[in-house]
Structures are given as C-alpha cells and as structure tokens.
Amino acid sequence: MRTFYLIKEEESEKPAFLPIEAAILRKIHDKHQELGTKEKMLEFIKKLMKYVGFSADDALYYYYIFLANFRDDKRYDLITKLDITPLTTLKSQKTTNYKMQTFIKSKLPFKGANTEGFWETDHKGENQYIVTSYNWYPILIFKNGTWYKVSDSYSRSTGKHLSQSGVYPTRIGKTQIKKLTPNEMSRVRKGEDLLDVENSSIVREKNNIEEKLKGKNLRLNFDVPNLGLIGKTSYNVGDLTFDDKTFRIPIKIKSAELYGTEGVVSRVFGDNSDFKNTLEKSIENKITMMLGLGDKTKLHNREIDYQFDYSNLK
C-alpha cells in the first residue's frame, strides 16, 4: 500500500540529490545527445557508476531519474525535495517473484505475486523505495542512500518473499543493508529520525547481549601454544556502552592461571606476555561465538572494543 504525506515546509527546500548524484546527472546530461539511445546511455551510466564507486545495478535508476528531472541549465544541485519528480510517476511492471530482484536492485516499480516495489514520500518529503509483502508489510526500504531490511519475517509466506527478493544477507549491490525489527521498519517508513531509530536498534542489541552475558560467572580453558601450557580464567561482563564509532564490551578478569602437568605454574603475567595476549584473544573468540557474530568485528557499523579489567588480580 502506497503512503503519501504532506511535506513539512522546513524539509521541502533541502537538496533532493547528494553532490555526487548531481554530478552524475550533469555528466549524463553532457553525453545524452551524443549517445542517443537508451542502450548506449545505460552502457555509459554503468561505466560512470564504476568510476564513482556505485553498483552497476544503479544505472537504470539514474537513467530514469535523469529523464524525469531533466533541466536545460544542468543545475541538478538546485532541485529541492519539493521540486523533484520521483519515480512514483514511472509505470509499474509485472514480474514473477523470482525476477523481482532485478527491479529491486535498480529501485524500479514492479508488481509480483503478493509483492510490490514502489516509490513514495514520508511526511518529511523524503523519497523512499519500498518493497512490501501482501500489499502492507515493508520488507525492504531504500532511503537516503541506505537499504533497510526487516530482521524478522512477519509470516512464513513473507519470509519466502524475502528469500525470493534475491538480496544478499548484508548488501544490495554495493550498499550495506541495515536490519531493523518490523516496528523499526515502520518508524523509518513514517519518517522518524533515522538516528533515533538506529539508536533504538543498537540499544535493543545491547540489551540482548547483556541478557546473554551480563552478571554471569564465565569460565574458559585455552591453550598457550608458545609455552606448552593450559590457561584457565574466570570473568564477568559488565554494562555495555556505545558511541558513534565504538561498541564497548567491558570484561572483568576474576582469575587467571597457567597450568602444567604438575598443576598451577603461575598466576602472574606481564602486559605483553603470551599468556595475557592468548587469554584476551580466547575470550574475544568465545564471546563472538556466543553472540553468533561469526567473523564480524563490528556491530551496527561500530568497532567492537573489548575492554579488559585486571584490577581483581592485584
């Protein structure tokens, strides 16, 4: 279901395109008469996408955006959110669900079997590309250069639509996907501040991690290969914190011992010892495994910083 809102006055005069997008449209403008045909223009735009680091899948999108917003003076930087002619005017094409990924990657309107992709505006006047399941549930949103994907399928059928969309788990084209809950997807669609929505998503992630780790007495045995010994440690995880760049996981070491064939060898280690370095790496790997992070070193585009506290050992 398409949703249209009145544009707030303070938002309407903002530029419709990023500076790089305005530059792309000017470049297309300079070449469009020489190229002549749609096929040649698309071939040129695909090369242009490569030069600016965009996905070739975006070529068709910028082709139609150029046609819809053509200006004789080439001042695409002056087009505001109130002035822009979005692709809501582009006729939707029918397709099968297994072929809708072509339309999604190019952000073009389509109608599949109980799926639909279309452009609309939120109440701030922001244009957004929406892919819905059963004409209601947003499963994908493209907005302000970012793709959002629902983290939980609303039903088995909607989950099937997500798999049929053909998008990668973490990206569409060269654009990273951010996963949001159904509620957060609805908030983004309505036009709530993206930072507020993303922060609530991070807080939810923080609470989930604390529920799994915080306040528990965790133990770990690990090999210290360079010494030919076994390390043993017990530790707690404290309150998680985050800022714009970092997601911090505080770890308080309660005990740390080196064992050999005859029992405890040492409870003391230097700052750069193999024992300490291996202990920290082993705990990081254990927590990564417990949280199902795989080889990820980031959460919500923030570096994970494991902060070790050895004050209990002194």
C-alpha positions in Angstrom: 0.0 0.0 0.0 1.4 3.4 -1.0 1.6 6.0 1.7 1.8 9.8 0.8 2.4 12.6 3.3 2.3 16.4 3.2 5.9 17.7 3.1 7.0 19.8 6.0 8.0 23.3 4.9 11.4 23.2 6.6 12.3 20.0 4.7 11.0 21.0 1.3 13.9 23.3 0.4 16.6 20.8 1.1 18.5 19.5 -2.0 16.9 16.4 -3.5 20.3 14.9 -4.6 23.7 14.4 -2.9 26.5 16.4 -4.5 27.8 13.2 -6.2 24.4 12.5 -7.6 24.0 16.0 -9.0 27.4 15.5 -10.6 26.3 12.1 -12.1 23.2 13.8 -13.6 25.3 16.6 -15.1 27.6 14.0 -16.7 24.7 12.1 -18.2 23.3 15.4 -19.4 26.6 16.2 -21.2 26.5 12.9 -23.1 22.9 12.1 -23.6 22.5 13.7 -27.1 25.7 12.1 -28.3 24.7 8.7 -27.1 21.2 8.9 -28.4 19.7 5.5 -27.5 18.7 4.0 -24.1 21.1 1.1 -24.6 24.1 3.4 -25.2 23.1 5.7 -22.3 22.9 2.7 -20.0 26.2 1.4 -21.1 27.7 4.9 -20.4 26.0 5.2 -17.0 27.2 1.7 -15.9 30.8 2.9 -16.6 30.1 6.1 -14.7 28.8 4.0 -11.7 32.1 2.2 -11.6 34.1 5.4 -11.6 32.2 6.8 -8.6 32.1 3.5 -6.7 28.4 2.8 -7.2 26.9 -0.5 -8.3 26.2 -1.1 -12.0 22.7 -2.1 -10.8 22.1 1.7 -10.1 22.4 2.6 -13.8 18.8 2.1 -14.7 17.7 4.1 -11.7 19.8 7.1 -12.6 18.7 6.8 -16.2 15.0 7.2 -15.2 15.8 9.9 -12.6 17.6 11.9 -15.3 14.7 11.6 -17.7 12.2 12.6 -15.0 14.2 15.6 -13.8 15.9 16.9 -17.0 17.0 20.6 -16.8 18.3 22.7 -19.6 20.6 24.5 -17.3 22.1 21.3 -15.8 21.7 22.7 -12.3 20.6 19.4 -10.7 22.1 20.6 -7.5 19.3 23.2 -7.3 16.5 20.6 -7.4 14.8 20.5 -3.9 12.8 17.8 -2.3 9.7 19.8 -3.2 10.8 20.1 -6.9 12.0 16.6 -7.6 10.0 14.3 -9.9 10.4 11.0 -8.2 9.9 7.6 -9.8 6.4 7.4 -8.4 5.4 8.6 -11.9 7.1 5.5 -13.5 4.7 2.8 -14.6 4.9 -0.4 -12.5 5.8 -3.5 -14.4 4.5 -7.0 -13.7 7.1 -9.7 -12.9 7.5 -13.0 -11.2 8.8 -13.0 -7.6 12.0 -14.8 -8.7 12.7 -12.0 -11.2 11.8 -9.1 -8.9 15.5 -8.8 -7.7 16.3 -7.1 -11.0 13.8 -4.4 -10.2 14.8 -4.1 -6.5 18.5 -3.6 -7.3 17.6 -0.9 -9.8 14.9 0.5 -7.4 12.2 0.4 -10.1 8.4 -0.1 -9.6 7.1 -3.6 -10.0 4.2 -5.9 -9.1 4.8 -9.6 -8.3 2.8 -12.3 -6.7 1.7 -10.6 -3.5 4.8 -8.4 -3.6 5.2 -4.9 -4.8 8.0 -2.3 -5.2 7.3 1.4 -5.5 8.4 4.9 -4.6 6.6 7.1 -2.1 7.4 10.0 0.2 7.3 10.2 4.0 5.9 13.1 6.0 9.2 15.0 5.8 9.1 14.8 2.0 11.9 12.2 1.8 11.6 9.9 -1.2 11.8 6.2 -0.4 11.7 3.0 -2.3 9.5 0.4 -0.5 9.1 -3.4 -1.2 6.1 -4.8 0.5 4.7 -8.3 1.1 0.9 -8.8 0.8 0.5 -5.1 0.0 1.3 -4.0 3.5 4.3 -5.3 5.3 7.6 -3.4 4.3 10.3 -6.0 3.9 12.8 -3.7 2.3 13.3 0.1 2.3 15.8 2.3 0.4 16.1 5.8 1.9 18.8 8.4 1.9 21.3 6.1 0.3 20.7 3.3 2.8 18.9 -0.1 2.4 16.9 -1.4 5.4 15.7 -5.0 5.7 13.3 -6.4 8.1 15.1 -8.7 10.6 12.1 -10.9 11.4 9.6 -12.2 8.8 6.0 -11.4 9.6 5.0 -14.9 8.5 6.3 -18.0 6.6 4.9 -16.5 3.3 6.6 -13.1 3.9 9.8 -15.0 4.8 9.6 -16.7 1.4 9.2 -13.3 -0.3 12.4 -12.1 1.4 14.3 -15.1 0.1 12.8 -14.6 -3.4 14.0 -11.0 -3.4 17.4 -12.2 -4.2 19.2 -9.7 -2.0 22.4 -10.7 -0.2 22.3 -11.1 3.6 24.4 -8.0 4.1 24.2 -5.9 1.0 22.3 -4.9 -2.2 24.7 -4.1 -5.0 27.5 -2.3 -3.1 25.2 -0.8 -0.5 25.3 -2.4 3.0 21.9 -3.5 4.5 20.9 -2.5 8.0 18.5 -4.9 9.7 15.6 -3.5 11.6 12.6 -5.0 13.5 9.2 -4.7 11.9 8.4 -1.9 14.3 11.6 0.0 13.4 10.9 -0.5 9.7 7.5 1.1 10.1 9.1 4.0 12.0 11.7 4.6 9.2 8.9 4.5 6.6 6.8 7.1 8.5 9.8 9.4 8.5 11.1 9.2 12.1 14.6 10.5 12.6 16.9 7.8 11.3 19.5 8.3 14.0 16.8 7.8 16.7 15.6 4.6 15.0 19.1 3.3 14.6 20.0 4.1 18.2 16.9 2.2 19.4 18.1 -0.7 17.3 21.6 -0.5 18.9 20.0 -0.3 22.4 18.0 -3.4 21.6 21.2 -5.2 20.5 22.9 -4.0 23.7 20.1 -5.3 25.9 20.1 -8.7 24.1 23.9 -9.1 24.6 23.7 -8.1 28.2 20.9 -10.6 28.7 23.2 -13.3 27.4 26.4 -12.3 29.2 26.0 -9.8 32.0 26.2 -10.9 35.6 27.2 -14.5 34.7 30.3 -16.2 36.1 32.0 -17.3 32.8 34.9 -19.7 32.7 37.3 -20.6 29.9 40.2 -23.0 29.4 42.6 -22.4 26.5 45.9 -23.5 25.1 49.0 -21.3 25.3 51.0 -22.9 22.4 54.2 -21.0 22.8 54.5 -22.0 26.4 53.1 -25.5 26.0 50.7 -24.9 28.9 47.0 -24.5 29.6 45.4 -21.3 30.6 42.3 -21.1 32.8 40.3 -18.0 33.5 37.0 -16.8 35.0 35.5 -13.5 34.1 32.4 -11.3 34.2 30.9 -9.0 31.5 29.7 -5.5 32.7 27.5 -2.8 31.3 27.9 -2.3 27.6 28.3 1.2 26.2 28.5 2.7 22.7 29.1 5.9 20.8 29.1 6.8 17.1 32.2 4.8 16.4 32.6 2.1 19.1 30.6 -0.6 20.8 32.4 -1.4 24.2 32.2 -4.7 26.0 33.8 -4.5 29.5 35.3 -7.7 30.8 36.5 -8.1 34.4 39.0 -10.9 34.9 38.4 -12.6 38.2 41.1 -15.2 38.0 43.8 -16.2 35.5 46.2 -19.2 35.9 48.7 -21.2 33.9 48.6 -24.9 34.4 51.2 -27.5 33.5 51.4 -31.3 34.2 52.1 -30.6 37.9 49.3 -28.1 38.5 49.4 -24.3 38.7 52.6 -22.8 37.2 51.8 -19.1 37.5 49.1 -16.6 38.4 51.2 -13.6 37.3 51.8 -12.3 33.8 53.2 -9.2 32.1 51.4 -6.8 30.0 52.7 -8.2 26.7 53.0 -11.8 27.7 51.8 -14.7 25.5 49.6 -15.8 28.4 47.8 -12.4 28.6 47.5 -12.0 24.8 46.2 -15.5 24.3 43.7 -15.1 27.2 42.2 -11.9 25.7 42.0 -13.4 22.2 40.4 -16.6 23.6 37.7 -14.6 25.5 37.0 -12.4 22.4 36.6 -15.5 20.3 34.3 -17.1 22.9 32.0 -14.1 23.2 31.9 -13.7 19.4 30.8 -17.4 19.2 28.2 -17.0 21.9 26.7 -14.0 20.2 26.7 -15.6 16.7 28.9 -12.8 15.2 31.0 -15.1 13.0 34.0 -13.2 11.8 32.4 -9.8 12.3 34.4 -7.2 14.1 31.6 -4.6 14.1 28.1 -4.1 15.4 25.9 -1.6 13.7 29.0 -0.2 11.9 30.7 0.3 15.2 34.0 -1.3 16.1 33.7 -3.8 18.9 36.1 -2.8 21.7 36.7 -5.5 24.4 37.9 -3.6 27.5 39.8 -5.9 29.9 40.0 -5.1 33.6 42.6 -7.0 35.7 42.2 -5.0 38.9 40.8 -8.1 40.7 44.1 -9.9 40.3 46.2 -7.2 42.1 
